Amino acid sequence: MTDTRPLALITGASAGIGYELARQFAEHGYDLVVNAEDERLESAARGLRETGARVRPVRADLRTREGVERLLAAVEGLTVDVAALNAGVGRGGAFVDTDPADDQAVIDLNVTATVRLAKPLLRAMVARGAGRIAFTSSVAAMMPGPFQSVYNASKSFVQSFAEALGEEVRGTGVTITSFMPGVTETDFFRRAGMADDTRMGTSRKDDPAQVAEQAFTAIVKGERKAVTGSLKAKAMGAAGKVLPDGVKAAAHRKLAEPGTGEDAGPGSGA
């Protein structure tokens, strides 16, 4: 890391939105600390170095306390100008059928790790009167999520948490941004077990590079929140503000219920 280039910390940066967001910061003059728990992180770091940025990869599983502590230790003594807490995971299926361990993993990463990382990073920023923290929320934060119940609830937490922190730090020189992608082309649906047999998983998805570019703009402008991605995502965000929860829940069921995918065949409920 250098004293002349600002530093951005990006979690969940081995692929998808996180990688593209890291690339945005690198191309705009930032050095990087990038985190993920999978083996693709080193390859991602090599690609990001091609921009001319200095990149420190920190492989750590943020679902664990040890992983969070390892990442915080890696940035100890460094001035983190921007922290993009992007790492997240989902699990599809009826709540009565999903494995409790999978449900807990969603909470551990999307909620617990987010809080554990945010506190020391935000304290340091407030103490020096400068910095930006970004949270990857989702349009899912705006609606109940049948067949994705724990995930949507976790993103509702992230959204509320981000907006509350934004008000707390108003006037300190620190900004908090939550950005809210729609259905995006990443590993999310495969990892969530939703890729092949749900309408959401088989639908056309947004480009993560587009999502990241819009998110980057919102972060550097210090915007409180932004729906990022295609016009379809923005329409979903607008609808989420006005539709009753019951209507949103019914619509989400049609997208996330197993058996509704394009390849599910007759009688699938699609």
C-alpha positions, 0 to 999 in steps of 0.5 A: 500500500502507498501513501499517495493512493487512497485505499479501498477494502472490498469483501466478496471480491473474487467474482461478480459484483465485488470483483467489478466494484474492486476494478472500479476503484482500482481504475480510479486510482485506489489501492486495494485490500480484497477479501473472499473465502474461495480459491479464486481470490488470488486470480482476481487479485492478479487481474486487478493488479493489471490496472496498476493498483497495489492489491493485497488479497486476504483469504478469510471466511467471514462467516466465522469470527476468526475470519473477520478478525483475520481481515481486520488484522490485515488492515490494522495500521492502514488508512481505509478510505473506502470499505465496501462490505459486499460479501453475501450469500443466500439459500433458496427453498421453503424455510421448513425444508432448508438446512438450519446450518445454511440458514445460519450461514446466511445470517453469519455472513450477511448480518453478523460479519457486516456488523463486526466489520463495520464497527471498527472501520467506522470508528476509525473513519469518524475519529479522523473525520473522513471515509466512506462505507458502502453496503451491498443491499438488494431490492430484496430488502424491500420485500418479504421473500417466500422461498428466500425468507432468511436472505431477504430478511438479512438484506432488510437488516443491512438496509435498515442498518446502513440507513441508521448509520448514515444518520448517526454519522451525518456531519462527521465527514463520513458517508454511508451508502447502501446500493441495491442491485436486482437480479444480477449475473453472479454465482449467487443463484448457483450457491443458493441452489436456485439456478435451475428450477426457479424463475428468478434463477433462469431469468435474464440477469443484470451485468455485474459490471453495470451494477458496480459502475453505478454503485461506485458513482453512488459511493464516491458521491456519498449518496445514501442509497441507490438502486443499481443495474438495469431499468428492470431493477430500478422499476422493481425498486420503485414498485417496492416503495409503493406496493403492499407487502402482501402483493410483493410477497406473492410476486416474490413467490412466483420468482423464487418457488422451486419448480418455476424455472423455465426448464421445469416443464409442465405443471411446474407452476411457472 
